[in-house]
Amino acid sequence: MARPDKAATVAELADRFRDSNAAVLTEYRGLTVAQLTTLRSTLKEHATYTVVKNTLTKLAAKEAGVTAFDGQLAGPSAVAFVTGDPVEAAKGLRDFARTNPQLVIKAGLLDGNAMTADEIRQLADLESREVLLAKLAGAMKASLTKAAYLFAAPLSKAVRTVDALREKLESEAPAVVTEDAAVTENTAVAQEVPAAPES
């Protein structure tokens, strides 16, 4: 490969490292072209699986500031550049490796942080982003419902208390009116009684 072609390849790989949410380094020794094609089609919604040259990938990783693959680039290597959901990409690699043990997950990079092969498998065991978001939305809805109930409970209690006080006042109001009417009636009778004549 001519030097300008190598420089272009390094620049392209460096850009892919920078533009990806995550990257997973694998060794694919012993896999057939048909198996690699199957793996690529499995990952296509979330990642691009690319066979790479180790020396050029080292240069590209250094240019992109990626240290996650230091000391890992040996043997036939390929990188899954993840642009979609990292969990789904990790699941795809894990599931493929279960049926094709020649695929070895070596290291990874997620949001700038290095990951071991075990951490990538743990990532694969997580639920998908959509499921996690649905669970979060359900939990938030339950919390909001509970909060609304907690806020409404004192208010409804206050309303019930005010209603009870009003009913009590209304039930006592006729007695007060009756007493006032009796006082007014007695005063009127007293005014009508003629004064005793002076002797």
C-alpha positions in Angstrom: 0.0 0.0 0.0 1.4 3.4 -1.0 2.1 5.9 1.8 -0.7 8.3 0.8 -3.2 5.4 0.9 -2.0 4.5 4.4 -2.3 8.1 5.6 -5.9 8.2 4.2 -6.7 4.9 5.9 -5.3 6.2 9.2 -7.3 9.5 8.9 -10.5 7.5 8.1 -10.1 5.2 11.1 -9.3 8.1 13.4 -12.5 9.9 12.2 -14.5 6.7 12.8 -13.1 6.5 16.4 -14.1 10.1 17.0 -17.6 9.7 15.4 -18.5 6.5 17.2 -20.4 6.1 20.5 -18.3 3.1 21.2 -15.8 0.7 19.6 -15.1 -3.0 20.2 -11.9 -4.7 19.2 -12.2 -8.3 18.3 -10.0 -11.1 16.9 -11.7 -13.1 14.1 -9.1 -15.8 13.4 -10.8 -18.9 11.9 -14.0 -17.2 10.8 -15.0 -17.6 7.2 -16.1 -14.8 4.9 -19.7 -16.1 5.2 -19.5 -15.9 9.0 -18.1 -12.4 8.9 -20.9 -11.4 6.4 -23.5 -12.8 8.9 -21.9 -10.8 11.7 -21.9 -7.6 9.7 -25.6 -8.0 8.8 -26.4 -8.8 12.5 -24.7 -5.5 13.6 -25.6 -3.3 10.7 -28.4 -1.3 12.6 -26.0 -0.4 15.5 -22.4 -0.8 14.3 -20.1 -1.2 11.3 -17.8 -4.2 11.6 -14.4 -3.5 9.9 -11.4 -5.7 9.4 -8.3 -3.5 10.2 -4.6 -3.6 10.0 -3.0 -3.4 13.4 -0.2 -0.9 12.7 -2.6 1.5 11.0 -5.2 1.1 13.7 -2.5 1.9 16.4 -1.7 5.1 14.5 -5.4 6.0 14.1 -6.2 5.3 17.7 -3.2 7.5 18.8 -4.4 10.3 16.5 -7.9 10.1 17.9 -6.7 10.0 21.5 -7.9 6.4 22.0 -5.8 4.3 24.5 -8.3 1.5 25.1 -6.6 -0.8 22.5 -3.0 -0.3 23.7 -1.3 -3.7 23.8 -4.4 -5.4 22.3 -3.7 -5.0 18.6 -2.2 -8.4 17.7 -3.4 -11.1 15.4 -6.2 -10.7 12.8 -8.2 -7.7 14.2 -11.5 -6.2 13.4 -13.3 -3.2 15.1 -17.0 -2.8 15.5 -17.6 1.0 15.3 -20.8 1.6 17.2 -23.0 4.5 16.0 -26.3 3.1 17.4 -27.2 1.5 20.7 -24.0 0.2 22.4 -26.0 -2.3 24.4 -27.5 -3.9 21.2 -24.1 -3.9 19.5 -22.6 -5.7 22.5 -25.5 -8.2 22.5 -24.9 -8.9 18.8 -21.2 -9.5 19.3 -21.8 -11.7 22.4 -24.5 -13.8 20.8 -22.4 -14.3 17.7 -19.4 -15.3 19.8 -21.5 -17.9 21.6 -22.3 -19.7 18.4 -18.9 -18.9 16.8 -16.2 -19.2 19.5 -13.5 -18.1 17.0 -14.7 -14.5 17.5 -12.8 -13.2 20.6 -13.9 -9.9 22.1 -10.7 -8.2 23.3 -11.4 -4.7 24.5 -13.7 -1.8 24.0 -14.3 1.9 24.2 -17.5 3.5 25.4 -17.9 7.3 25.6 -14.2 7.7 25.8 -13.7 5.1 28.6 -11.8 1.9 28.1 -13.7 -1.3 28.7 -12.4 -4.9 29.2 -13.9 -7.9 27.5 -15.8 -8.8 30.7 -17.3 -5.2 30.9 -18.5 -5.5 27.3 -20.2 -8.8 28.2 -21.8 -7.1 31.2 -23.0 -4.3 28.9 -24.5 -7.0 26.7 -26.5 -8.3 29.7 -28.2 -4.9 30.1 -31.6 -4.3 28.7 -31.9 -2.3 25.6 -32.1 1.5 25.7 -35.8 1.4 24.7 -36.7 -1.0 27.5 -34.7 1.0 30.1 -36.4 4.2 28.9 -39.8 2.5 29.1 -39.1 1.4 32.7 -37.8 4.8 33.6 -40.9 6.4 32.2 -43.1 3.9 34.1 -41.2 4.7 37.3 -41.5 8.4 36.8 -45.3 8.1 36.1 -45.7 6.1 39.3 -43.7 8.7 41.2 -45.8 11.6 39.7 -49.0 9.8 40.5 -47.9 9.2 44.1 -46.7 12.9 44.4 -50.1 14.1 43.0 -51.9 12.0 45.6 -49.7 13.3 48.4 -50.3 16.9 47.3 -54.0 16.4 46.8 -54.5 14.5 50.1 -54.0 17.5 52.4 -56.0 19.7 50.1 -58.9 17.3 50.1 -58.6 16.9 53.8 -58.8 20.7 54.2 -61.8 20.9 51.9 -63.5 18.2 54.0 -62.7 20.1 57.2 -64.1 23.4 55.7 -67.2 21.6 54.6 -67.7 20.1 58.0 -67.3 23.5 59.7 -69.7 25.1 57.3 -72.3 22.3 57.9 -71.9 22.8 61.6 -72.4 26.5 61.3 -75.4 26.0 59.1 -77.0 23.6 61.6 -76.3 26.1 64.5 -77.5 29.2 62.6 -81.3 28.7 63.0 -80.9 28.5 66.8 -79.0 31.8 66.8 -81.6 33.3 64.5 -84.4 32.1 66.8 -82.7 33.6 69.9 -82.3 36.9 68.1 -85.9 36.8 67.0 -87.0 36.1 70.6 -85.0 39.1 72.0 -86.5 41.4 69.3 -90.0 40.1 70.1 -89.5 40.7 73.9 -88.2 44.2 73.3 -91.3 45.0 71.1 -93.7 43.7 73.8 -91.9 45.8 76.4 -92.3 48.9 74.3 -96.0 48.2 73.8 -96.8 47.9 77.6 -98.0 51.3 78.8 -96.1 52.9 81.6 -97.8 52.8 85.0 -99.5 56.1 85.9 -97.7 58.3 88.4 -99.4 58.7 91.7 
